[in-house]
Structure formats: structure tokens, C-alpha cells
Amino acid sequence: MPYNESTIVLSVQQAEREDAVESSLSQAKHEDALLTMADKINGAKRKFRKYLPILTIGCMVLAGIAIIKFKNGGVKVTTEVAQIRTIAKTISASGETAVLENYVQRALVGGTIKEIKFISGDDVFKGDSILSYDRDSLKSSLDSTYTSYLSAKSDLESYNQKVVSAKATRNIRKQERDGAWRTYMSDNGEDEKQAYKNAEALYQAAISAYVTLEKDKDYTQEAVTSAHSAYTAALNNYTKAAVHAPSSGKLALNDIHTGSLITSGQELFSITNTTNLIFKAQIDEADISHLTLSMPAKVSLDSYPDKVFTGTVQQIDAKVVTLSSGSAVVIADVYFDATDILPIVAMNGSVDIEFAKQENMLSISPDAVVRELDKAFVYTVEGAIAKKLEVQVGLEGDNYTSISAGLSDGSVVITSPGEVNLTDGAKVRL
């Protein structure tokens, strides 16, 4: 279609009218958007004015609580009451169960075996008569042990007299030494000085002789005791002519038979106790200095988690053992009451061996004690104020520390004061 000038003019005018309409529509939309935004702002203002009193009151309450806490509060602490307790210190060690070592029975006297009543492998009970001697062969042993006992007793009487004499000589030498010293002090001459030195030497020699005789007398007393035990055993064997089982268990005869000639000290038989368990505790080398025989112990076994077994330390090995972990330990045998459990070896467990104990001691938790150089302190609570007190610490047990001075029973003590950097006179709250 051919375009002329009038057609072009009309097209331009139509386009301008369309632009004007679009512009008007855009402006209307913009105005509507502004009105909508204004309405939202006004609505928010109305809501803010509505809730302003509530917000104001809430802020005032929070501010009041903060002020009260600031005025009446302080450092938050926990406390405990100092009480009278029993304080104990223990060695803790791991280990496992084992059967009791064999009981080995040796002949206390020599003689000829007349009868053996059991064979190896038999189960025997404590007190059973295992074998008997020929009484005629025991008579010579009885005579021999009695002679040895009389000889040892005579030696002891002789040493008693020697000790009395040595003691008297020591006292005389002391008096002589003291006299020579007084003479030397009154006249500092060379002769007096030498006389004092000679008297001192004689006095020291007398002391040495007395001490040596006392030791020899003690050894002789032990010999008398041993000889008397051997004589008593020989007399008992002669009277009963039997050797009894020292414990229950399985019997193992040591190559003896009827007619065997036995010498004193010879091993007769052994008994393995398969019913009584012991606990082999692996004591760390660092704890050995605290360990002694007969210490009380508490054994816990993994197989019996609800039970605690009481016992005592009965044997300590004489050598250090290095475990696969590299730890150096000493094995200690703890005998414990295991009558209520199965006699199973190698059950894992642990033991607490008590090596120190104090009863009726005022005590607090270890964390309540603050160390400063070589002094110890605690913080008590008086009102709402922390007060620092110097105390004397006694036994430091596993769970509590005893206080020997500086604190009274019933005092309220702050626990773990170091964790809150507490100072003397600081305000505190519970």
C-alpha cells in the first residue's frame, strides 16, 4: 500500500495518543503504589503507638531485674558444708584373677613313711591325714629336735648374761668418760685432753659391744623359737605319726611311697587350691613405696559389676615386670572372699588398696582448697560476702581433703573458687 503525507501524519498522531495513554496509566499505577505504601506505614505507626506502653513496661521490668541482680547479686558460686568424715587414700590398679599358689608341704622331721592314704590327683580336704610315719623312726628325730632346742635355749641364757654384763660395762665407761670430760674442762691440759679421748674411745667400744650382743641375743631368740617349733612339730608327729593337708584342693605327691626314708625339709606333697581365687594386681612402679603386706583392698571384677569383694594384700613380687604397653609394674597378690562366684581364672578387674586412712577428720572437697605458694586457703560465705581463710591441710584422700586447722565443722565453703577468680570480700550469690 503506498504511503502519502496525510497517512504518515495520521499514524504519528495515533502513536502520540497511545503514548499519552500509557503514560497516564503508568502514572496512575505509581500513585496507587505510593498510596499503598503510605497506608502500610500509617498502619505500622498505629500498631507501634498501640503496643508502645507494653514495650515500655517490659523494658522497665527487665532493667529493674538487671539493677536488682547488680545490687544484690555478685559472683555466682556453689558451696558445700565442711563435715567430719573418714579420709582414705588408695592405690588403684588393674589385674586379673588366678588360683591360689600351690601349698607345698615339707617334712618337719625325718623318718620312714609307713602309709600313704591318697594318690596324686585326688581331691583332699584341709585336715585330711595324707600319710603317716613309722613311730620308731620318729623317735630319733624327736630326740634330735629336743637336743637342738635345749642347746639354743642355753645359748640364749648365756647371751642374756653377756648383755647384762655389757650393759654394766657401758654404764661404767660412760661415768669414766664424763669424769674425764669434767677434769678436762677444769684444767685444759694435754694430759687431761688425752685422758678424755681415751675414756671416750673406751665408752664407744663398750656401746658397740653392747649393741652387738643385743643383736646376737635377738638372733639366738629366733633360733630358740625355731628350735621349739621343730621340737613341737616332732612331738606332734611322734604322738600322731601323721601329716595332714594344710588346705583343700588337688593332691600331688612328690615321688614318695611307702617305706621312703624322709629327711627333714624334704618336699612331701603339694596341694593346688582350685576353689579359692586371688587377684593378681599390676601395681604401678611409682606406687610401690606405699605398698605393704596386709593392707586392706577392694576388688571389682568386670564379670560381676554389681559386687565389690573385700580382701588383703598377701604377697608382693620381688621383681619389676614390663608389660606389653611398656608400663613397669610389680605384681601383688590380693586374697579376697570369692565364695559367691565361680572359680574362673583370668577374669579382668581392678583393685583399690588402702594405704592411708584418718577417721573423724574435718574435710572438704579438694577443689575447695586454693594453693598459693606453700600456703592453703579456703573461701567461706558470710552473708553474701566471700571470706578468705588460711587453713592447714592434712591427709589428701581420694575424694576429700582433711583440714587440721583454720576451719570449723559446719562451715559453708565455696567449691572451685579458682574457676571464678574469687577474691577476699567479693560479693557472691548461690
Secondary structure as UniProt FT lines:
FT   HELIX           5..72
FT   STRAND          75..76
FT   STRAND          78..81
FT   STRAND          83..99
FT   STRAND          103..106
FT   STRAND          111..116
FT   TURN            120..121
FT   STRAND          123..124
FT   TURN            126..127
FT   STRAND          129..133
FT   HELIX           135..186
FT   HELIX           190..240
FT   STRAND          242..244
FT   STRAND          249..253
FT   TURN            258..259
FT   STRAND          261..262
FT   TURN            264..265
FT   STRAND          267..272
FT   STRAND          277..284
FT   HELIX           285..290
FT   TURN            293..294
FT   STRAND          296..301
FT   TURN            302..303
FT   STRAND          304..316
FT   STRAND          321..322
FT   TURN            324..325
FT   STRAND          328..336
FT   TURN            339..340
FT   TURN            345..346
FT   STRAND          348..364
FT   HELIX           366..368
FT   STRAND          370..372
FT   TURN            373..374
FT   STRAND          375..382
FT   TURN            383..384
FT   STRAND          385..396
FT   STRAND          401..405
FT   TURN            409..410
FT   STRAND          412..415
FT   HELIX           417..420
FT   TURN            424..425
FT   STRAND          427..429
//
